């Protein structure tokens, strides 16, 4: 699996993710999306992660590249950058083909009511593009959270999956802070 999320900021310090001391690095802000996708698809934390980072003027990571090693010979890599031209993609590669998602994290208002697509490329077959309508996914996320809290509906993302995602991100930061030494994600609260 490969995931990328780059976001172009205006570099004037007015955006929340550009404010010094805001604990808002590239990984927590936007790199979390490809990691969340990988962890959710696998249903567990990776066995081991490694990452390297470049820090910006705020002291937070402005660029980060990471690797995730799951069991069963499944691996993933992510890259994320604040201040690079906006670009997103997610790709799953297997022995018989691949699936590429284009503009997969399109929650910006400019993306709503436009089409989103993914491409299936199977060995020995022509590629196939599948198109779906984009939605205001941030709004849908808030409505789902509200329904879980107020109406008792099941959460779209389970608490266990959320904890696995956070443990993975924390392990990636630990690795990045020691120049890429591999780390194992650990869950500190098993409730």
C-alpha positions, 0 to 999 in steps of 0.5 A, a space after each residue: 500500500 502507498 499513501 500520500 497527502 500533501 497540502 499547500 499552505 499559504 505560509 503566512 502563519 494564519 492557518 492553524 497548521 502553520 502556527 508555532 507551538 500548535 503541535 500540528 505537524 504534517 503527520 498528525 494533520 494530513 499524514 494521518 489519513 493514509 495511515 488510518 486507511 492502512 490500519 483500518 484495511 488491515 484491522 490492526 497495528 503494523 508490527 513495526 514502523 519507521 519514519 524520517 522527518 524534516 521539521 519546519 520553522 514551527 518546530 513541527 514536522 513539515 515533511 515525513 516519510 514512513 514505512 509500515 510493516 504488517 504481518 503476512 508480508 504486507 507493507 505500506 509506505 506514506 509520505 506527507 508534506 505541509 507546504 508542498 503543492 496539494 496532492 493526494 493518492 492511495 494505491 493498493 498493489 497486489 500480485 494480480 493487480 492494483 487499485 489507485 484512488 485519485 483525490 481520495 481525501 477530498 473534503 475541501 469545499 472546492 471538491 464537493 459535488 465533483 466526481 472522484 474516481 479510482 482505477 482498477 488495473 488487473 493483470 492481462 486486462 485493460 484498466 477500468 476507471 470507476 467514478 463516484 460523486 464526492 461528498 462533504 465527508 467532514 460533515 458526514 463524519 460530524 453527523 456520524 459522531 453526533 449519532 453515536 454520542 446522542 443516539 447510541 448508533 454504532 461508531 463508523 470507526 471503532 474505538 479499537 481501530 482509533 487506538 491502533 491508528 493513534 498508536 501507529 502515529 505515535 510510533 512513527 513520531 518516535 522513530 522519526 525523532 531517532 532518525 528512522 530507528 524502527 519502532 513497535 506500536 504499543 497500546 497503553 490503554 487496553 479498555 
